[in-house]
Amino acid sequence: MRRLSALALGVLKHSAASETLGAMVKDVDNNAALAAAAALGAIGTDEAFEQLAPPLPEHGLKILPPLKE
């Protein structure tokens, strides 16, 4: 249920949920954490990316610079 809720918030681009989703990215349930990360990416605001960035190195991932247009 939490995974679906997180994904729905991303689809709706509900930026007010960024902090809650940021906490969910650290969830022990990997599927819930991935859903929260996907939702934050879909929301796409600076605040959402700030919530997403800190946990990435813990999972062996890094943030790449934006592509030049």
N, C-alpha and C positions, 0 to 999 in steps of 0.2 A: 504494500500500500504506500509506503514512504517513497519507494522508487517512482511509482506512477505520479504521486503528488509532486515530487521534485521535477520530473519531466514536464508535467503540466505547467508548472510555474515558468519553466524555460520557454515553452511554446507560447505562453501568454506574455512573455518578456516582462514579468512582474518584478521590477527592479527593487521594490521594497523588501523582497524576500532574500536579497543577496547575502545579508549577514547570517540568516538562518541556514541557507544553502552552504555558505562557507564553513559553518560548523559541521554540516553533514558530510563535507568532503573528507573529513577525518574519521568518519564512522568506521566501526570494525566490520560492518557488513560491506564488503567490496562492491556489491551491486548497487547499494544505496549511495556509496561514495562516488561511483562512476556516474550515476544518474544526476547527482548534485553537481558534479563537475560539468557534465554536458549541459545542464540547465544554466549554470553560470556563463558558459560559453555562448549559449543561445541568447541570454539576456544582453550580453555584449557591452554593458556600460563599464566605465572605469572602475566603479565600485565593485562590480561583479568580478572583474579581472584581478583586483586587489585581493579579493577573498580567495580567488583560485590560485594565485601565484605561490603563496608560502608553502602549501602542502606538496607541490609538485616535486621538489627535490627529494622528499621523503619516499616517493615512489619511483625514483630514478629518472624523472623527467625534467626537462628544462624548457624555459620559455625562449622562443626564437624572436628576433626582432621582426617587426612588421614588414611585409613585402612592400616594395616601392611600387607606387602606381605608375 
